[in-house]
Amino acid sequence: MKRLTALFVLFIITCASSLEAKWTTLFDGKTLSGWESTSDANWRVKDGTIVVDEGEGGLLLHEETYKNFELRVEFKAAKGTNSGVFLNTMPKPKKLTEDCYELNIAPPDNPFPTGSLVARAKVEGAGESDEWRKFEVRVENGRVIVKLDGRQVVDYQAETPSRGNRIGLQKNSGWVAFRNINVRKLP
């Protein structure tokens, strides 16, 4: 009987772990396959990263749609750069408080410095660095939790969830690179 119980428990654990959503890589490190630009910015792949530094501001959108998800992305920005990661975004958001969540990459003197959700939640003290940094984000039913370099910096609940469902990388001003972009849909 003990052996049967142990086998049943093992079966349940195996089933539960197989039901957990798997992480999906959005960038293969070689091409921009699956991504589309909304402007003439010079998005390109260099040394296993997505890089942009010139052209009109806009987004590089992933083709898949995501409403509730977890996202991990590493970024590196030259000092003074203003960029970001757009969550639950429309292809060309007009109202930042309705069409997306803009997770900013910006200097400390910006109204919404790195780690902030523009027009929603300001983060102080995240500093500016030209080294690789990491966002870990959870978006679920209008709640956005952001970790920057392993430290939680935002826990924001929108009154009404964003109308968008895409993930985008932003080109605003300056040089920025992205790598290790992974997403996992939530049930």
C-alpha positions as CSV (number, residue, x, y, z in Angstrom):
1,M,0.0,0.0,0.0
2,K,2.9,2.4,0.8
3,R,4.5,1.7,-2.5
4,L,1.2,2.4,-4.3
5,T,0.8,5.7,-2.4
6,A,4.3,6.7,-3.3
7,L,3.8,5.9,-7.0
8,F,0.5,7.9,-7.0
9,V,2.3,10.9,-5.4
10,L,5.1,10.7,-7.9
11,F,2.5,10.5,-10.7
12,I,0.7,13.7,-9.4
13,I,4.0,15.6,-9.2
14,T,5.0,14.5,-12.7
15,C,1.6,15.6,-14.1
16,A,1.7,18.9,-12.3
17,S,5.2,19.8,-13.5
18,S,4.3,18.9,-17.1
19,L,1.2,21.2,-16.9
20,E,3.4,24.2,-15.9
21,A,3.9,26.4,-18.9
22,K,7.2,26.3,-20.5
23,W,9.5,29.2,-21.2
24,T,9.6,30.3,-24.9
25,T,12.6,32.1,-26.4
26,L,11.5,35.1,-28.4
27,F,14.9,35.9,-29.8
28,D,17.3,33.2,-31.3
29,G,20.4,35.4,-31.1
30,K,20.8,35.3,-34.9
31,T,17.8,36.8,-36.7
32,L,14.9,39.1,-36.1
33,S,12.5,36.3,-37.1
34,G,9.2,36.8,-35.5
35,W,9.7,40.5,-34.9
36,E,8.4,43.5,-36.9
37,S,9.3,47.2,-36.6
38,T,6.7,50.0,-36.4
39,S,9.3,52.6,-37.6
40,D,12.4,53.0,-39.7
41,A,14.7,52.5,-36.7
42,N,17.8,50.5,-37.5
43,W,17.0,47.3,-35.5
44,R,19.6,44.7,-36.2
45,V,21.3,41.6,-34.7
46,K,24.9,42.1,-33.6
47,D,27.0,39.8,-31.4
48,G,23.9,37.8,-30.4
49,T,21.9,40.8,-29.3
50,I,19.1,43.0,-30.8
51,V,20.6,46.5,-31.2
52,V,19.2,49.9,-32.2
53,D,20.6,53.4,-32.2
54,E,19.3,55.4,-35.1
55,G,16.1,56.2,-36.9
56,E,12.6,57.2,-35.9
57,G,11.4,56.2,-32.5
58,G,9.0,53.2,-32.4
59,L,8.7,49.6,-31.4
60,L,10.0,46.2,-32.5
61,L,7.0,44.0,-31.8
62,H,7.0,40.3,-31.4
63,E,4.4,38.6,-33.6
64,E,2.9,36.4,-30.8
65,T,0.2,37.8,-28.5
66,Y,0.4,37.6,-24.7
67,K,-2.2,38.8,-22.1
68,N,-1.1,37.1,-18.9
69,F,2.6,36.1,-18.8
70,E,6.0,36.3,-17.3
71,L,8.9,37.9,-19.2
72,R,12.6,37.9,-18.7
73,V,14.8,40.2,-20.7
74,E,18.3,41.5,-20.4
75,F,19.2,44.9,-21.6
76,K,22.2,47.2,-21.9
77,A,21.9,50.9,-22.6
78,A,24.4,53.7,-23.2
79,K,24.2,56.4,-20.5
80,G,21.5,58.9,-21.4
81,T,19.5,56.4,-23.4
82,N,15.7,56.5,-23.3
83,S,14.2,53.1,-24.3
84,G,12.0,50.5,-22.8
85,V,10.0,47.3,-23.0
86,F,6.3,47.6,-23.9
87,L,4.0,45.0,-22.2
88,N,0.4,44.3,-23.3
89,T,0.9,46.9,-26.0
90,M,-1.1,47.9,-29.1
91,P,1.1,48.1,-32.2
92,K,1.1,51.9,-32.1
93,P,0.0,52.9,-28.6
94,K,-1.6,56.4,-28.3
95,K,-2.6,56.5,-24.6
96,L,0.1,55.0,-22.3
97,T,-2.5,54.5,-19.5
98,E,-4.8,52.4,-21.7
99,D,-2.9,50.9,-24.7
100,C,0.1,49.4,-22.9
101,Y,2.5,49.2,-19.9
102,E,5.7,51.0,-20.8
103,L,8.6,49.6,-18.7
104,N,11.1,52.3,-19.0
105,I,14.9,52.3,-19.5
106,A,15.9,55.9,-18.8
107,P,18.4,58.0,-16.8
108,P,17.7,58.9,-13.2
109,D,16.6,62.5,-14.1
110,N,13.8,61.2,-16.4
111,P,10.3,61.6,-14.9
112,F,10.1,57.8,-15.1
113,P,13.6,56.3,-14.7
114,T,14.7,52.7,-15.4
115,G,12.3,50.2,-13.9
116,S,9.3,52.6,-13.8
117,L,6.0,52.1,-15.6
118,V,5.6,55.3,-17.6
119,A,2.5,57.4,-16.4
120,R,1.7,54.6,-13.8
121,A,4.5,53.9,-11.3
122,K,7.8,55.7,-10.7
123,V,10.9,53.9,-9.4
124,E,13.6,55.8,-7.5
125,G,17.2,54.7,-7.0
126,A,17.6,52.2,-9.8
127,G,20.5,54.2,-11.1
128,E,22.0,54.2,-14.6
129,S,24.5,51.6,-15.9
130,D,26.0,50.8,-19.2
131,E,26.4,47.1,-18.0
132,W,23.9,44.3,-18.7
133,R,20.8,44.5,-16.5
134,K,17.8,42.2,-16.2
135,F,14.0,42.7,-16.0
136,E,11.8,39.9,-14.7
137,V,8.2,40.9,-15.2
138,R,4.8,39.3,-14.4
139,V,1.7,40.7,-16.0
140,E,-1.6,39.2,-14.9
141,N,-5.1,40.7,-15.2
142,G,-3.8,44.3,-15.0
143,R,-1.2,43.7,-12.3
144,V,2.4,44.3,-13.2
145,I,5.2,43.2,-11.0
146,V,8.7,44.2,-12.0
147,K,12.1,43.0,-10.7
148,L,15.2,44.8,-11.8
149,D,18.4,42.9,-11.3
150,G,16.7,40.6,-8.9
151,R,15.1,43.3,-6.7
152,Q,11.3,44.0,-6.9
153,V,10.8,47.6,-7.8
154,V,7.2,47.7,-8.9
155,D,3.9,46.1,-7.9
156,Y,1.2,48.0,-9.8
157,Q,-2.5,47.2,-10.3
158,A,-4.3,48.9,-13.1
159,E,-7.9,49.9,-12.6
160,T,-8.6,48.6,-16.1
161,P,-6.1,46.2,-17.8
162,S,-4.3,47.4,-20.9
163,R,-6.1,46.9,-24.2
164,G,-3.0,45.6,-26.0
165,N,-1.6,42.1,-26.2
166,R,1.9,42.3,-27.8
167,I,5.4,42.6,-26.4
168,G,7.6,45.3,-27.9
169,L,11.1,46.7,-27.5
170,Q,11.3,50.5,-27.8
171,K,13.7,52.8,-29.7
172,N,13.3,56.3,-28.4
173,S,16.8,57.9,-28.1
174,G,20.3,56.6,-27.7
175,W,21.9,53.1,-28.0
176,V,20.3,50.0,-26.5
177,A,20.7,46.2,-26.8
178,F,18.5,43.4,-25.7
179,R,19.2,39.6,-25.3
180,N,17.9,36.5,-23.5
181,I,14.3,37.4,-24.1
182,N,12.0,34.6,-22.7
183,V,8.3,34.5,-22.0
184,R,6.0,32.1,-20.3
185,K,2.2,32.3,-20.7
186,L,0.2,32.1,-17.5
187,P,-2.9,29.9,-17.2
